[in-house]
Amino acid sequence: MVDVSRRPARETVAFAVALAAIAALGGVAAANVAASSPASASGPGSVGAVADAPPNATIDSDGERLVVEQAADERISGTSNLESGTQVTVRARSSNGGSPFLRSAVATVNDDGSFATTFDFGDVQVGTEFTVSVYKNGTELASAPGVVGECAPNCGEPTGDAAFTKNIYQTAAGDTVEIGVDMTGRDNATVRFGSDATNVVIPVTVEDGNGDGTVVLQFETAVDAPNAHGMSAKADADTVTVPQDVDRPDSLAAGEYELSLSLDTRTEPVEVDVATVILQEGSDAPPTTRGGDAGTTTVGTIYGTAATSTPDGDGGVSMTTVGALAVGGVLAILGVVALVGDFD
């Protein structure tokens, strides 16, 4: 019987040890490779592309709130990060009880992100507060407070001019004086009679109702009752309005009274012309009349000036009187010559 030994051969053990060492080194290398490799883009902790910013907008204003004038074509503008050509809706809604309103318009975003539109605030009461909002597909992108402010002089006002027809109007105290107003390109103006210095101030609005460009204002310097304004239009189609109570005597004293002509604006009247009304003293002495062969002669004092009139001339000596005086002079000279001859 052959005796077989169970101890492995020395070469077999050595080979096994070498294989184990190689396996161990391979595991370490694989672990290092796995640790140094980047994570997959689809796995947890991956970093994707940055998402687009949400749409937004701003509204332009000079201060804490937007101020617009009480006029048409008031511009409201702003900027947005929306693409060029995108349309947004701009709304202006009143926020207090002044003049309720809602305005809406569509604006287009430009290449630089700006947009603008206009609204008509001409019929909105000054001081009315409102809110401006910008929408895209029903989503509000921005909002800002606003107010309808004072209009600059002549803003939104009709063009045209007015002037008095004379520099001086005069009549006797107690009579009616006619004051003419010419208007070009407009149908109304404001006339102010008197001043604080004369203790009589009467403002009156005149309106050209027949469109002839002229209004003749009739002013009674004496009225039936104190504080009656005594103002009227000469033409029936024209209109004269006294907007307030007046304080005046029933009869104005003789003297000079100021006139001023103004054009009304949304803020205050603008004076465009001035003139003067002169009231003269009247005569208390009635004229007297004498009869005679040569006609009638009226002798009296009218407004402080003596005046006589005859049918033969313009208040001078008639030719008949001159002839009589000449004949008398010749006879007197002949008489003197006769007397001198007698003395010789």
Backbone hydrogen bonds, N-H to C=O, Kabsch-Sander energy under -0.5 kcal/mol:
donor,donor_aa,acceptor,acceptor_aa,energy
4,V,2,V,-0.7
5,S,3,D,-0.5
13,V,9,A,-1.6
14,A,10,R,-1.5
15,F,11,E,-1.7
16,A,12,T,-1.8
17,V,13,V,-2.0
18,A,14,A,-1.7
19,L,15,F,-2.0
20,A,16,A,-1.9
21,A,17,V,-1.8
22,I,18,A,-2.1
23,A,19,L,-2.1
24,A,20,A,-2.1
25,L,21,A,-2.2
26,G,22,I,-2.0
27,G,23,A,-1.9
28,V,24,A,-1.8
29,A,25,L,-2.1
30,A,26,G,-2.1
31,A,27,G,-2.0
32,N,28,V,-2.1
33,V,29,A,-2.2
34,A,30,A,-2.2
35,A,31,A,-2.1
36,S,32,N,-1.8
37,S,33,V,-1.0
43,G,40,S,-1.4
46,S,43,G,-1.2
48,G,46,S,-0.6
57,A,141,L,-1.0
58,T,79,T,-2.6
60,D,77,S,-2.4
66,L,145,P,-2.8
68,V,66,L,-0.5
68,V,147,V,-2.1
70,Q,149,G,-0.6
71,A,69,E,-2.1
74,E,119,F,-3.0
76,I,117,T,-3.0
78,G,115,F,-2.2
79,T,58,T,-1.6
80,S,113,G,-2.1
81,N,56,N,-1.5
85,G,109,V,-3.1
86,T,83,E,-1.9
88,V,107,A,-3.0
89,T,135,Y,-2.6
90,V,105,A,-3.2
91,R,133,S,-2.6
92,A,103,R,-2.9
93,R,131,T,-2.2
94,S,101,F,-2.4
95,S,129,E,-2.9
96,N,129,E,-0.8
103,R,92,A,-3.1
105,A,90,V,-2.3
107,A,88,V,-2.8
109,V,86,T,-3.0
110,N,114,S,-3.2
113,G,110,N,-1.8
115,F,78,G,-2.2
117,T,76,I,-2.2
119,F,74,E,-2.3
121,F,71,A,-2.4
121,F,119,F,-0.7
124,V,121,F,-1.6
127,G,148,V,-3.3
128,T,125,Q,-1.8
130,F,146,G,-2.5
131,T,93,R,-2.5
132,V,144,A,-3.0
133,S,91,R,-2.5
134,V,142,A,-2.6
135,Y,89,T,-2.8
136,K,139,T,-2.3
139,T,136,K,-1.8
140,E,138,G,-0.5
141,L,134,V,-3.6
142,A,134,V,-1.2
144,A,132,V,-2.2
146,G,130,F,-3.0
147,V,66,L,-2.2
148,V,128,T,-2.3
149,G,68,V,-3.5
149,G,147,V,-0.8
155,C,152,A,-2.5
157,E,154,N,-1.5
161,D,184,T,-2.6
163,A,182,D,-2.2
165,T,180,G,-2.0
169,Y,276,T,-2.9
171,T,278,I,-1.9
173,A,280,Q,-2.9
175,D,172,A,-2.4
177,V,219,F,-2.5
179,I,177,V,-0.5
179,I,217,L,-3.3
180,G,178,E,-0.6
181,V,215,V,-2.3
182,D,163,A,-3.1
183,M,213,G,-3.1
184,T,161,D,-2.9
185,G,183,M,-0.5
189,A,206,V,-1.9
190,T,262,S,-2.7
191,V,204,V,-3.3
192,R,260,S,-2.6
193,F,191,V,-0.5
193,F,202,I,-2.6
194,G,258,E,-3.0
195,S,200,V,-0.8
198,T,195,S,-0.7
199,N,195,S,-0.5
199,N,196,D,-0.7
200,V,195,S,-1.3
202,I,193,F,-2.6
204,V,191,V,-2.8
205,T,241,T,-3.3
206,V,189,A,-2.5
206,V,204,V,-0.5
207,E,239,T,-2.6
208,D,187,D,-2.8
209,G,207,E,-1.2
215,V,181,V,-2.4
217,L,179,I,-3.4
217,L,215,V,-0.7
218,Q,216,V,-0.5
218,Q,232,S,-3.3
219,F,177,V,-2.8
219,F,217,L,-0.6
220,E,218,Q,-0.5
220,E,230,G,-2.4
221,T,175,D,-1.8
221,T,219,F,-0.6
223,V,250,D,-3.4
227,N,248,R,-2.0
228,A,225,A,-1.4
232,S,218,Q,-1.7
234,K,216,V,-2.6
238,D,235,A,-0.6
239,T,207,E,-2.1
241,T,205,T,-2.7
246,V,227,N,-0.5
248,R,246,V,-0.5
252,L,221,T,-2.7
255,G,279,L,-1.7
257,Y,277,V,-2.8
259,L,275,A,-2.3
260,S,192,R,-1.6
261,L,273,D,-2.9
262,S,190,T,-2.8
263,L,270,V,-2.4
270,V,263,L,-2.4
271,E,269,P,-0.5
272,V,261,L,-3.2
273,D,261,L,-1.4
275,A,259,L,-2.1
276,T,167,N,-2.0
277,V,257,Y,-3.0
278,I,169,Y,-3.1
278,I,276,T,-0.5
279,L,255,G,-3.1
279,L,277,V,-0.5
280,Q,171,T,-2.6
280,Q,278,I,-0.6
288,T,299,V,-2.3
290,R,297,T,-1.6
295,G,292,G,-1.1
297,T,290,R,-1.4
298,T,309,S,-0.6
299,V,288,T,-1.8
299,V,297,T,-0.6
300,G,307,A,-0.7
302,I,300,G,-0.5
302,I,305,T,-1.7
303,Y,301,T,-0.6
305,T,302,I,-1.3
307,A,300,G,-1.2
310,T,313,G,-0.6
313,G,310,T,-0.9
315,G,313,G,-0.5
322,V,318,S,-1.5
323,G,319,M,-2.2
324,A,320,T,-2.0
325,L,321,T,-1.9
326,A,322,V,-1.9
327,V,323,G,-2.1
328,G,324,A,-2.1
329,G,325,L,-1.7
330,V,326,A,-1.9
331,L,327,V,-2.2
332,A,328,G,-1.8
333,I,329,G,-1.8
334,L,330,V,-2.1
335,G,331,L,-2.0
336,V,332,A,-1.7
337,V,333,I,-1.9
338,A,334,L,-2.2
339,L,335,G,-2.0
340,V,336,V,-2.0
341,G,337,V,-2.0
342,D,338,A,-1.9
343,F,339,L,-1.7
344,D,340,V,-1.1
